[in-house]
Amino acid sequence: MGLSLSRERLVELLDRGRRARILVVGDAMLDVYLAGDVDRISPEAPVPVVRVRERRYALGGAANVAQNVTAVGASCRLVAAIGRDGAGEVLSRMLATIGAGETLLHVERCTTQKSRVLARSQQLVRIDEEDDDPLGDAEIERLLALIRDAVATADAVVLEDYNKGLLVPEVIRATIDAATERALPIVVDPKYRNFFSFAGATIFKPNRRELESAVGATIDLDDPSALPGLLEHLGTRHLLLTLGERGMLLASADGALERIMAVAREVYDVVGAGDTVTAYLATMLAAGATPAEAAVIANVAAGIEVGKLGAASVSRDELLDYVDAHALHV
């Protein structure tokens, strides 16, 4: 893959990104990894018995986007809802360590937690604990106050939707309107429930499955006329379609299409790769990158992230080291 920007430009944008202030609004999660050994089948049911040797916590969802923003070197304010429970306490402490825990909304519901049971690096089962009902009116008012305060000092805004009840249409509209008033770049990572509620976004970033599910049709990526109409329907300036091993496709309102090939890398775990892309998009846009430049840089970061276990962050130095070590054309 050849980068379409010089190494000097890459360093310039990464350095500028370290001075950026990114606001992330969305669904934060706690990821739990239970790793162990399997040497017998349960006498109670035909399932393996896992003897847990290690318990590890990781930031997930919007919290992982925030973690990746800080890994680039930027500062991040995360506006998210967490429960008054043990998982919420762990999540709060972890966010505090990256400086992104001061704008959390504490609510009377369980914190979204995804527990993965692994043996020999293979996932056996995932257990989800969550409440995805929309927030109540009083909670939304508190949330909007946090958002209005945070937008005032932000350089870019991310809306990270996992359909867990935080990004209801009222919150989406208020956040986009506040960011638009300050001419801030807005990056949206959507899910199906409010897919068409993000008009005004700078970059709208679904994966192919999400997009096709939302429009109810298969998208012919070899047809240059397939995407421009969607941009108008979505009300976004740029559509960045993530395609897994096929890379990304960036479609712009002016009709331009740019294919970005995936970075060649052994895939260990795709969990969190989309969060890495979102974080780099927002931080690079805040640093003055064009959408195409931001997408190319985010694509390299995603190629690094999939070589790690679970939701993980990719730092500025890791990205530069990877570019240099693999002699990518810069």
BELDA-V251468 format. One record per pair of residues at least 12 apart in sequence whose ideal C-beta (glycine too) atoms are under 8 Angstrom apart, sorted by the first residue. I is the first residue (numbers start at 1). J is the second residue. D is the distance in Angstrom with one decimal. If there is no record, write none. Layout:
# BELDA-V251468
i:I j:J d:D
i:I j:J d:D
This chain:
# BELDA-V251468
i:1 j:247 d:8.0
i:1 j:260 d:7.9
i:1 j:261 d:4.7
i:1 j:262 d:7.4
i:1 j:263 d:5.7
i:1 j:264 d:7.4
i:1 j:299 d:7.9
i:1 j:328 d:6.5
i:1 j:329 d:7.9
i:2 j:328 d:7.0
i:2 j:329 d:3.8
i:3 j:296 d:5.6
i:3 j:300 d:7.3
i:3 j:323 d:7.4
i:3 j:328 d:5.6
i:3 j:329 d:6.0
i:3 j:330 d:4.8
i:4 j:292 d:6.7
i:4 j:293 d:7.4
i:4 j:296 d:5.7
i:5 j:293 d:5.3
i:5 j:296 d:6.7
i:5 j:297 d:7.9
i:5 j:330 d:7.0
i:6 j:330 d:5.9
i:7 j:323 d:7.1
i:7 j:330 d:3.8
i:9 j:293 d:7.4
i:10 j:297 d:6.8
i:10 j:320 d:7.5
i:10 j:323 d:7.0
i:10 j:330 d:5.9
i:11 j:320 d:7.2
i:13 j:284 d:5.5
i:13 j:287 d:4.8
i:13 j:288 d:6.9
i:13 j:289 d:5.1
i:13 j:293 d:6.8
i:13 j:297 d:6.9
i:14 j:72 d:7.0
i:14 j:73 d:7.6
i:14 j:287 d:7.6
i:14 j:297 d:7.9
i:14 j:316 d:4.9
i:14 j:319 d:7.2
i:14 j:320 d:7.1
i:16 j:287 d:3.7
i:16 j:288 d:6.0
i:17 j:72 d:5.1
i:17 j:73 d:6.3
i:17 j:74 d:5.4
i:17 j:283 d:4.5
i:17 j:284 d:6.2
i:17 j:286 d:6.8
i:17 j:287 d:4.2
i:17 j:316 d:7.4
i:18 j:72 d:7.0
i:18 j:73 d:3.4
i:18 j:74 d:6.2
i:18 j:316 d:7.1
i:19 j:74 d:7.5
i:19 j:287 d:7.9
i:20 j:74 d:4.3
i:20 j:75 d:7.4
i:20 j:155 d:4.7
i:20 j:156 d:6.7
i:20 j:283 d:5.5
i:20 j:286 d:3.8
i:20 j:287 d:5.7
i:21 j:74 d:6.9
i:21 j:75 d:5.1
i:21 j:76 d:7.7
i:21 j:77 d:7.3
i:21 j:153 d:5.9
i:21 j:154 d:5.4
i:21 j:155 d:4.9
i:21 j:286 d:7.5
i:22 j:69 d:4.7
i:22 j:74 d:5.4
i:22 j:75 d:7.2
i:22 j:76 d:5.0
i:22 j:77 d:7.6
i:22 j:154 d:6.7
i:22 j:155 d:6.7
i:22 j:156 d:5.3
i:22 j:157 d:7.6
i:22 j:158 d:6.5
i:22 j:279 d:7.6
i:22 j:282 d:5.2
i:22 j:283 d:5.9
i:22 j:286 d:6.2
i:23 j:76 d:7.7
i:23 j:77 d:5.2
i:23 j:79 d:7.0
i:23 j:147 d:7.7
i:23 j:150 d:4.8
i:23 j:151 d:6.2
i:23 j:154 d:4.0
i:23 j:156 d:7.3
i:23 j:157 d:4.8
i:23 j:158 d:7.0
i:23 j:179 d:8.0
i:24 j:62 d:5.3
i:24 j:65 d:5.1
i:24 j:66 d:5.0
i:24 j:69 d:6.8
i:24 j:76 d:6.1
i:24 j:77 d:7.3
i:24 j:78 d:4.9
i:24 j:79 d:7.2
i:24 j:80 d:7.7
i:24 j:100 d:7.7
i:24 j:157 d:7.9
i:24 j:158 d:4.5
i:24 j:160 d:6.0
i:24 j:282 d:7.8
i:25 j:62 d:7.4
i:25 j:78 d:8.0
i:25 j:79 d:4.6
i:25 j:80 d:7.4
i:25 j:147 d:6.0
i:25 j:150 d:8.0
i:25 j:157 d:7.0
i:25 j:158 d:6.9
i:25 j:159 d:5.6
i:25 j:160 d:7.1
i:25 j:166 d:7.7
i:25 j:167 d:7.1
i:25 j:171 d:7.3
i:25 j:175 d:5.5
i:26 j:61 d:6.6
i:26 j:62 d:3.4
i:26 j:65 d:7.2
i:26 j:80 d:6.3
i:26 j:158 d:7.0
i:26 j:159 d:6.1
i:26 j:160 d:3.0
i:26 j:161 d:6.0
i:26 j:162 d:6.9
i:26 j:166 d:6.4
i:26 j:167 d:6.1
i:26 j:189 d:7.6
i:27 j:61 d:4.9
i:27 j:62 d:5.5
i:27 j:80 d:6.7
i:27 j:81 d:7.9
i:27 j:112 d:6.5
i:27 j:160 d:6.6
i:27 j:161 d:6.7
i:27 j:162 d:3.9
i:27 j:163 d:7.5
i:27 j:164 d:3.9
i:27 j:165 d:7.8
i:27 j:166 d:5.4
i:27 j:167 d:7.2
i:28 j:59 d:7.5
i:28 j:60 d:7.5
i:28 j:61 d:5.4
i:28 j:62 d:4.7
i:28 j:63 d:4.0
i:28 j:66 d:7.9
i:28 j:78 d:6.6
i:28 j:80 d:3.7
i:28 j:81 d:7.6
i:28 j:82 d:6.2
i:28 j:91 d:6.4
i:28 j:95 d:7.6
i:28 j:104 d:7.7
i:28 j:112 d:7.2
i:29 j:59 d:7.7
i:29 j:60 d:3.6
i:29 j:61 d:3.9
i:29 j:62 d:7.8
i:29 j:63 d:6.4
i:29 j:64 d:7.9
i:29 j:91 d:7.9
i:29 j:111 d:7.8
i:29 j:112 d:4.3
i:29 j:113 d:6.8
i:29 j:114 d:6.0
i:29 j:162 d:7.2
i:29 j:164 d:7.8
i:30 j:57 d:6.4
i:30 j:58 d:7.9
i:30 j:59 d:7.4
i:30 j:60 d:6.4
i:30 j:63 d:7.7
i:30 j:87 d:4.8
i:30 j:90 d:6.0
i:30 j:91 d:4.7
i:30 j:94 d:7.9
i:30 j:111 d:6.1
i:30 j:112 d:7.1
i:30 j:113 d:4.7
i:30 j:114 d:7.5
i:31 j:57 d:7.0
i:31 j:58 d:4.2
i:31 j:59 d:7.0
i:31 j:60 d:4.0
i:31 j:64 d:7.9
i:31 j:113 d:7.8
i:31 j:114 d:5.4
i:31 j:115 d:8.0
i:31 j:116 d:7.2
i:31 j:271 d:7.8
i:31 j:310 d:6.2
i:31 j:311 d:5.6
i:32 j:55 d:6.9
i:32 j:56 d:7.4
i:32 j:57 d:5.9
i:32 j:58 d:7.9
i:32 j:113 d:6.3
i:32 j:114 d:7.0
i:32 j:115 d:4.1
i:32 j:116 d:7.0
i:33 j:54 d:7.6
i:33 j:55 d:7.3
i:33 j:56 d:4.4
i:33 j:57 d:7.7
i:33 j:58 d:6.8
i:33 j:115 d:7.9
i:33 j:116 d:5.4
i:33 j:118 d:6.3
i:33 j:309 d:7.7
i:33 j:310 d:6.0
i:34 j:50 d:7.2
i:34 j:52 d:5.0
i:34 j:54 d:7.6
i:34 j:55 d:5.8
i:34 j:115 d:6.4
i:34 j:116 d:7.0
i:34 j:117 d:4.9
i:34 j:118 d:6.9
i:35 j:52 d:7.1
i:35 j:53 d:6.1
i:35 j:54 d:4.5
i:35 j:55 d:7.9
i:35 j:56 d:7.2
i:35 j:118 d:4.7
i:35 j:119 d:7.4
i:36 j:50 d:4.5
i:36 j:51 d:4.8
i:36 j:52 d:4.2
i:36 j:53 d:4.7
i:36 j:54 d:7.2
i:36 j:117 d:7.7
i:36 j:118 d:7.5
i:36 j:119 d:6.0
i:37 j:50 d:7.2
i:37 j:51 d:5.2
i:37 j:53 d:6.5
i:37 j:119 d:6.3
i:37 j:120 d:8.0
i:38 j:50 d:5.6
i:38 j:51 d:7.7
i:38 j:119 d:4.5
i:38 j:120 d:7.7
i:38 j:124 d:7.8
i:39 j:51 d:7.5
i:48 j:119 d:7.1
i:48 j:124 d:6.6
i:50 j:117 d:5.6
i:50 j:119 d:5.6
i:50 j:124 d:6.6
i:56 j:310 d:7.9
i:57 j:90 d:5.8
i:57 j:94 d:6.6
i:58 j:310 d:5.2
i:58 j:311 d:5.2
i:58 j:312 d:7.4
i:59 j:91 d:7.4
i:59 j:94 d:5.8
i:59 j:95 d:7.1
i:59 j:311 d:6.6
i:60 j:112 d:7.8
i:60 j:114 d:6.2
i:60 j:272 d:7.3
i:60 j:275 d:8.0
i:60 j:311 d:5.1
i:61 j:112 d:7.0
i:61 j:160 d:6.5
i:61 j:162 d:5.1
i:61 j:164 d:7.7
i:61 j:275 d:7.2
i:62 j:78 d:6.3
i:62 j:80 d:5.3
i:62 j:158 d:7.7
i:62 j:160 d:4.0
i:62 j:162 d:7.5
i:63 j:78 d:6.5
i:63 j:80 d:6.8
i:63 j:91 d:6.5
i:63 j:94 d:7.5
i:63 j:95 d:6.1
i:63 j:100 d:7.7
i:64 j:272 d:5.3
i:64 j:275 d:4.2
i:64 j:276 d:8.0
i:64 j:311 d:4.4
i:64 j:313 d:7.4
i:65 j:158 d:5.9
i:65 j:160 d:5.2
i:65 j:189 d:7.7
i:65 j:275 d:4.7
i:65 j:278 d:5.2
i:65 j:279 d:4.9
i:66 j:78 d:4.3
i:66 j:95 d:6.9
i:66 j:98 d:6.8
i:66 j:100 d:4.3
i:66 j:279 d:7.7
i:67 j:98 d:5.7
i:67 j:100 d:7.6
i:67 j:279 d:7.9
i:67 j:313 d:4.8
i:68 j:275 d:6.0
i:68 j:276 d:5.1
i:68 j:278 d:7.8
i:68 j:279 d:3.4
i:68 j:280 d:7.0
i:68 j:301 d:7.8
i:68 j:313 d:4.7
i:68 j:314 d:6.5
i:69 j:100 d:7.9
i:69 j:279 d:4.7
i:69 j:282 d:7.0
i:69 j:283 d:5.7
i:70 j:98 d:4.6
i:70 j:99 d:6.5
i:70 j:100 d:6.6
i:70 j:313 d:7.7
i:71 j:279 d:7.7
i:71 j:313 d:3.8
i:71 j:314 d:6.1
i:71 j:315 d:4.5
i:71 j:316 d:7.4
i:72 j:279 d:6.9
i:72 j:280 d:6.7
i:72 j:283 d:4.8
i:72 j:315 d:7.1
i:72 j:316 d:5.3
i:73 j:315 d:7.8
i:73 j:316 d:5.4
i:74 j:283 d:4.9
i:74 j:286 d:7.2
i:75 j:99 d:6.6
i:76 j:98 d:7.4
i:76 j:99 d:7.2
i:76 j:100 d:4.7
i:77 j:100 d:6.6
i:77 j:102 d:7.2
i:77 j:103 d:5.2
i:77 j:150 d:4.7
i:77 j:153 d:7.9
i:77 j:154 d:7.1
i:78 j:95 d:6.4
i:78 j:100 d:4.4
i:78 j:101 d:7.3
i:78 j:103 d:6.3
i:78 j:104 d:7.0
i:79 j:103 d:5.0
i:79 j:104 d:7.7
i:79 j:105 d:7.0
i:79 j:143 d:6.8
i:79 j:146 d:5.0
i:79 j:147 d:5.5
i:79 j:150 d:5.9
i:80 j:104 d:5.9
i:80 j:105 d:6.9
i:80 j:166 d:6.6
i:81 j:104 d:7.5
i:81 j:105 d:4.6
i:81 j:106 d:7.7
i:81 j:107 d:4.8
i:81 j:109 d:7.6
i:81 j:135 d:6.5
i:81 j:139 d:7.0
i:81 j:143 d:7.1
i:81 j:165 d:7.7
i:81 j:166 d:5.2
i:82 j:104 d:5.6
i:82 j:105 d:7.4
i:82 j:106 d:6.2
i:82 j:107 d:7.2
i:82 j:111 d:4.8
i:83 j:106 d:7.6
i:83 j:107 d:6.3
i:83 j:108 d:7.3
i:83 j:109 d:5.1
i:83 j:110 d:4.8
i:83 j:111 d:4.1
i:83 j:131 d:7.8
i:84 j:106 d:5.7
i:84 j:107 d:7.6
i:84 j:108 d:6.6
i:85 j:110 d:5.8
i:85 j:111 d:5.6
i:87 j:110 d:7.2
i:87 j:111 d:3.9
i:87 j:113 d:4.5
i:87 j:129 d:7.4
i:88 j:106 d:7.1
i:88 j:111 d:4.1
i:91 j:111 d:6.0
i:92 j:104 d:6.3
i:103 j:146 d:5.1
i:103 j:149 d:7.9
i:103 j:150 d:5.9
i:105 j:139 d:6.8
i:105 j:142 d:5.9
i:105 j:143 d:5.4
i:105 j:146 d:6.4
i:107 j:135 d:6.9
i:107 j:139 d:5.5
i:109 j:131 d:4.3
i:109 j:133 d:7.7
i:110 j:129 d:5.8
i:110 j:130 d:6.6
i:110 j:131 d:5.3
i:111 j:129 d:7.9
i:112 j:128 d:7.8
i:112 j:129 d:7.3
i:112 j:130 d:4.3
i:112 j:131 d:7.8
i:112 j:162 d:7.6
i:112 j:164 d:5.4
i:113 j:128 d:7.5
i:113 j:129 d:4.5
i:113 j:130 d:7.2
i:114 j:126 d:6.1
i:114 j:127 d:7.4
i:114 j:128 d:5.4
i:114 j:129 d:7.9
i:115 j:127 d:4.4
i:115 j:128 d:7.9
i:115 j:129 d:7.5
i:116 j:310 d:7.6
i:121 j:309 d:7.4
i:130 j:164 d:6.2
i:131 j:164 d:7.7
i:131 j:165 d:7.0
i:132 j:163 d:6.0
i:132 j:164 d:4.9
i:132 j:165 d:5.1
i:133 j:165 d:5.3
i:134 j:165 d:4.7
i:134 j:168 d:4.9
i:135 j:165 d:5.6
i:135 j:166 d:6.1
i:135 j:168 d:6.6
i:135 j:171 d:7.9
i:140 j:168 d:6.8
i:140 j:170 d:6.1
i:140 j:171 d:6.3
i:143 j:166 d:7.2
i:143 j:171 d:6.2
i:144 j:170 d:7.8
i:144 j:171 d:6.7
i:144 j:174 d:5.5
i:147 j:171 d:7.3
i:147 j:174 d:6.6
i:147 j:175 d:5.4
i:147 j:178 d:6.8
i:148 j:174 d:7.7
i:148 j:178 d:6.0
i:151 j:175 d:7.2
i:151 j:178 d:4.3
i:151 j:179 d:5.8
i:151 j:182 d:6.7
i:151 j:184 d:7.3
i:152 j:182 d:7.8
i:154 j:179 d:7.4
i:154 j:182 d:7.7
i:154 j:184 d:6.1
i:155 j:184 d:6.8
i:155 j:286 d:3.9
i:156 j:184 d:5.7
i:156 j:185 d:4.5
i:156 j:186 d:7.5
i:156 j:187 d:7.0
i:156 j:282 d:4.5
i:156 j:283 d:7.1
i:156 j:285 d:5.4
i:156 j:286 d:3.8
i:157 j:175 d:6.5
i:157 j:176 d:8.0
i:157 j:179 d:4.3
i:157 j:184 d:5.4
i:157 j:185 d:7.3
i:157 j:186 d:5.0
i:157 j:187 d:7.4
i:157 j:282 d:7.4
i:158 j:186 d:7.8
i:158 j:187 d:5.0
i:158 j:188 d:7.7
i:158 j:189 d:7.3
i:158 j:278 d:5.9
i:158 j:279 d:7.4
i:158 j:282 d:4.8
i:159 j:172 d:6.5
i:159 j:175 d:6.3
i:159 j:176 d:7.5
i:159 j:186 d:7.0
i:159 j:187 d:7.4
i:159 j:188 d:4.7
i:159 j:189 d:7.1
i:159 j:190 d:7.9
i:159 j:198 d:6.6
i:159 j:201 d:7.5
i:160 j:189 d:5.0
i:160 j:275 d:7.5
i:160 j:278 d:6.4
i:161 j:188 d:7.5
i:161 j:189 d:6.4
i:161 j:190 d:5.4
i:161 j:191 d:4.8
i:161 j:193 d:7.6
i:161 j:194 d:6.5
i:162 j:191 d:5.9
i:163 j:191 d:4.4
i:163 j:192 d:6.9
i:163 j:193 d:4.7
i:163 j:194 d:8.0
i:167 j:194 d:6.3
i:168 j:194 d:7.5
i:169 j:194 d:6.1
i:169 j:197 d:5.0
i:172 j:194 d:6.2
i:172 j:197 d:5.1
i:172 j:198 d:6.2
i:173 j:197 d:7.3
i:176 j:198 d:6.8
i:176 j:199 d:7.5
i:176 j:200 d:4.5
i:176 j:201 d:6.9
i:177 j:200 d:7.5
i:180 j:200 d:5.5
i:185 j:202 d:4.5
i:185 j:203 d:7.6
i:185 j:282 d:6.8
i:185 j:285 d:3.8
i:185 j:286 d:6.4
i:186 j:200 d:6.7
i:186 j:201 d:4.8
i:186 j:202 d:4.8
i:186 j:203 d:7.7
i:187 j:201 d:7.1
i:187 j:202 d:6.5
i:187 j:203 d:5.0
i:187 j:205 d:6.6
i:187 j:278 d:5.8
i:187 j:281 d:4.9
i:187 j:282 d:4.5
i:187 j:285 d:7.0
i:188 j:201 d:4.4
i:188 j:203 d:7.1
i:188 j:204 d:5.0
i:188 j:205 d:6.5
i:188 j:236 d:7.4
i:189 j:205 d:5.3
i:189 j:206 d:7.8
i:189 j:274 d:6.4
i:189 j:275 d:7.8
i:189 j:278 d:4.8
i:190 j:204 d:6.7
i:190 j:205 d:7.6
i:190 j:206 d:5.5
i:190 j:210 d:6.8
i:191 j:210 d:6.9
i:192 j:210 d:6.6
i:192 j:213 d:6.0
i:192 j:214 d:6.0
i:195 j:210 d:7.5
i:195 j:214 d:4.3
i:196 j:214 d:7.3
i:196 j:233 d:7.3
i:196 j:234 d:6.6
i:198 j:234 d:7.0
i:198 j:235 d:7.4
i:198 j:236 d:6.8
i:199 j:234 d:6.9
i:199 j:235 d:2.8
i:199 j:236 d:7.1
i:200 j:235 d:6.2
i:200 j:236 d:7.5
i:201 j:234 d:7.7
i:201 j:235 d:7.5
i:201 j:236 d:4.4
i:201 j:237 d:7.3
i:202 j:236 d:7.3
i:202 j:237 d:5.5
i:202 j:238 d:6.4
i:202 j:285 d:6.6
i:202 j:291 d:7.2
i:203 j:236 d:7.2
i:203 j:237 d:7.4
i:203 j:238 d:4.7
i:203 j:239 d:7.7
i:203 j:240 d:5.3
i:203 j:281 d:5.8
i:203 j:285 d:7.4
i:203 j:291 d:5.8
i:203 j:294 d:7.5
i:203 j:295 d:7.8
i:204 j:234 d:5.6
i:204 j:236 d:4.0
i:204 j:238 d:7.1
i:204 j:239 d:5.3
i:204 j:240 d:7.2
i:205 j:239 d:7.9
i:205 j:240 d:4.6
i:205 j:241 d:7.9
i:205 j:242 d:6.6
i:205 j:274 d:7.6
i:205 j:277 d:6.8
i:205 j:278 d:6.3
i:205 j:281 d:6.9
i:206 j:239 d:7.9
i:206 j:241 d:6.6
i:206 j:242 d:7.5
i:207 j:241 d:7.2
i:207 j:242 d:4.6
i:207 j:243 d:7.4
i:207 j:244 d:7.4
i:207 j:274 d:7.1
i:208 j:241 d:6.0
i:208 j:242 d:7.3
i:208 j:243 d:5.7
i:208 j:244 d:7.9
i:211 j:230 d:7.6
i:211 j:241 d:6.3
i:215 j:230 d:6.9
i:219 j:241 d:7.8
i:221 j:241 d:7.8
i:221 j:243 d:7.6
i:221 j:249 d:6.2
i:224 j:257 d:5.8
i:227 j:239 d:6.1
i:227 j:241 d:7.6
i:227 j:249 d:7.6
i:227 j:251 d:4.0
i:227 j:257 d:7.0
i:228 j:251 d:6.6
i:228 j:253 d:7.5
i:228 j:255 d:5.4
i:230 j:251 d:7.7
i:231 j:251 d:6.2
i:231 j:252 d:7.5
i:231 j:253 d:5.2
i:232 j:253 d:7.6
i:236 j:253 d:7.8
i:237 j:252 d:6.8
i:237 j:253 d:5.2
i:237 j:291 d:7.7
i:238 j:250 d:6.3
i:238 j:251 d:6.9
i:238 j:252 d:5.2
i:238 j:253 d:7.2
i:238 j:291 d:4.7
i:239 j:251 d:4.5
i:239 j:252 d:7.9
i:240 j:277 d:8.0
i:240 j:281 d:7.2
i:240 j:291 d:7.6
i:240 j:295 d:5.6
i:242 j:274 d:6.5
i:242 j:277 d:6.6
i:242 j:302 d:8.0
i:243 j:262 d:7.8
i:244 j:262 d:7.5
i:244 j:270 d:7.6
i:245 j:262 d:5.5
i:245 j:267 d:7.7
i:246 j:261 d:7.9
i:246 j:262 d:6.4
i:247 j:259 d:6.7
i:247 j:260 d:4.9
i:247 j:261 d:4.5
i:247 j:262 d:4.0
i:247 j:299 d:6.4
i:248 j:260 d:4.3
i:248 j:262 d:7.9
i:248 j:295 d:6.0
i:248 j:299 d:5.6
i:250 j:291 d:6.5
i:250 j:292 d:6.1
i:250 j:295 d:5.1
i:252 j:291 d:7.0
i:258 j:292 d:5.6
i:258 j:295 d:7.6
i:260 j:295 d:5.7
i:260 j:296 d:5.8
i:260 j:299 d:5.0
i:262 j:299 d:7.1
i:262 j:303 d:6.5
i:263 j:299 d:6.5
i:263 j:300 d:5.6
i:263 j:302 d:7.5
i:263 j:303 d:2.9
i:263 j:304 d:7.7
i:263 j:328 d:8.0
i:264 j:303 d:7.6
i:265 j:303 d:4.6
i:265 j:304 d:7.2
i:265 j:306 d:6.2
i:265 j:307 d:5.4
i:266 j:307 d:6.3
i:267 j:306 d:4.8
i:267 j:307 d:7.3
i:268 j:306 d:6.5
i:268 j:307 d:5.2
i:268 j:308 d:6.4
i:268 j:309 d:6.2
i:269 j:306 d:6.7
i:269 j:308 d:6.6
i:269 j:309 d:5.1
i:269 j:310 d:6.0
i:270 j:306 d:5.4
i:271 j:310 d:5.4
i:271 j:311 d:5.3
i:272 j:305 d:6.1
i:272 j:310 d:6.5
i:272 j:311 d:3.1
i:272 j:312 d:5.9
i:273 j:302 d:4.7
i:273 j:305 d:4.9
i:273 j:306 d:5.1
i:274 j:302 d:7.8
i:275 j:311 d:6.3
i:276 j:298 d:7.3
i:276 j:301 d:5.1
i:276 j:302 d:5.3
i:276 j:304 d:7.9
i:276 j:305 d:4.3
i:276 j:312 d:7.9
i:276 j:313 d:7.2
i:276 j:314 d:5.4
i:277 j:298 d:4.4
i:277 j:299 d:7.3
i:277 j:301 d:6.9
i:277 j:302 d:5.0
i:278 j:298 d:7.8
i:279 j:301 d:8.0
i:280 j:294 d:7.0
i:280 j:297 d:5.7
i:280 j:298 d:3.8
i:280 j:301 d:4.7
i:280 j:314 d:7.7
i:281 j:294 d:4.9
i:281 j:295 d:6.8
i:281 j:298 d:4.9
i:284 j:297 d:5.3
i:284 j:298 d:7.0
i:297 j:319 d:7.4
i:300 j:319 d:6.1
i:300 j:322 d:6.7
i:300 j:323 d:6.7
i:300 j:328 d:7.3
i:301 j:314 d:4.5
i:301 j:319 d:5.7
i:303 j:322 d:7.7
i:304 j:318 d:5.9
i:304 j:319 d:6.6
i:304 j:322 d:5.5
